[in-house]
Amino acid sequence: MNLLTKTCETMISSKLISHLETLKAQGLYRSRRIFDDKTVVNFCSNDYLGLAKNETVIAAFKKAVDIYGIGSGSAHLICGHSNTHHVLEEELAEFTGRERALLFSTGYMANVGTINALLERGDNVFEDKLNHASLIDGGLSSGANFKRYPHADLKQLEKLLSTASGQKLIVTDGVFSMDGDVAPLRELTALSKQNAALLMVDEAHGFGVLGKTGGGLIEQLNLTQNDVPILMGTLGKAFGTFGAFVAGSETLIETLIQSARTYIYTTALPPAIAEATRASLKIVIHETWRREKLQALITQFKTGAEQLNLPLMPSDSPIQPLLIGDSFRATQISQQLLESGFLVSAIRPPTVPKNKARLRITLSALHEFDDVSRLLETLHRLQKNLK
Ligand SMILES: *Cc1c(COP(=O)(O)O)cnc(C)c1O
């Protein structure tokens, strides 16, 4: 290494080190824990139906590995698209009541790739302020005029829509990932039609959980492809596997196959994951007790938290955040909960707005009512710190 590169490297690393130090000082430093301890009760997973360790899903995965091996070996458009991917896409299309569905390797990629494939410079994209980072990144990287409206604020959105010309795309989470509340989808559907705008809904936290057969918020509200033309769902949450899909018209899906760069330029999901997902889709549809149990746990948690005066946020979903505000305090309570045997993550800026750090408690159909009671008792004990 010569002197010049050595100096450059020192300069770069001192900048990086000072950035890391700033994060620590603000209580925003993120670190990973290794989770293999079976003695804690997990209240921070998105495995809402308890399918990530389901025996039937595991068996389907193992059997498929024996047939297909591990890796898909290539992108879908080269030679990575197997029959099992294809059948899963057909099943997801049927499940969502859409003409077609297209698998993506992750939800992040589905969102970024879809928004980018649909928009170009001069177009307009409107996003809820609390949308998931992948939707925001998709909007920003598309080159379209990017506008964010205050959370679920239809009046502000209407104003923005009325002043824009050219192609318009409204993008929203269905269930908001850090707040647990739902988007005003019926109203958004009406607004999009009145303003000749396309509507894209991210159902990452709705699929499997909401609707009679787990078809998400769109099933609960009975919204068709005509109402919500671009639908995105993930498979790593309630489905318990991995990956994501976009569902919609034949034209939408063909457009994505031609133009979505995060679809074209990446390795296809392992086929065994697709096979496991087929098994979990069947369970999502038919084992309705999982949604019923989950609903009962949500009610138990909300009722108990209200009685104990815990700082609940307005959510009816399995995402039940407790608003703490201060980042240090949120981290401290999360640590205390861990010491009491509960895994609850502290969510801090920039994932949530400044001074809105929270404990994000998530419920799963596999929790026992007793787990929730004990969590509530512990929160009650830590109550002083919660306010
Ligand atoms: C988790 C999540 C994603 C990303 O999905 P991955 O498959 O984990 O990449 C996208 N949107 C929302 C709302 C999410 O919660």
The ligand as an ORCA input file, in Angstrom:
! r2SCAN-3c Opt
* xyz 0 1
  C     -41.204     -6.895      5.023
  C     -41.790     -5.902      4.112
  C     -41.348     -5.782      2.787
  C     -40.126     -6.496      2.277
  O     -40.333     -7.846      2.126
  P     -39.071     -8.832      2.153
  O     -39.551    -10.061      1.497
  O     -38.714     -9.007      3.580
  O     -37.967     -8.149      1.373
  C     -42.037     -4.937      1.952
  N     -43.092     -4.213      2.393
  C     -43.512     -4.266      3.673
  C     -44.670     -3.441      4.101
  C     -42.868     -5.110      4.562
  O     -43.256     -5.140      5.844
*
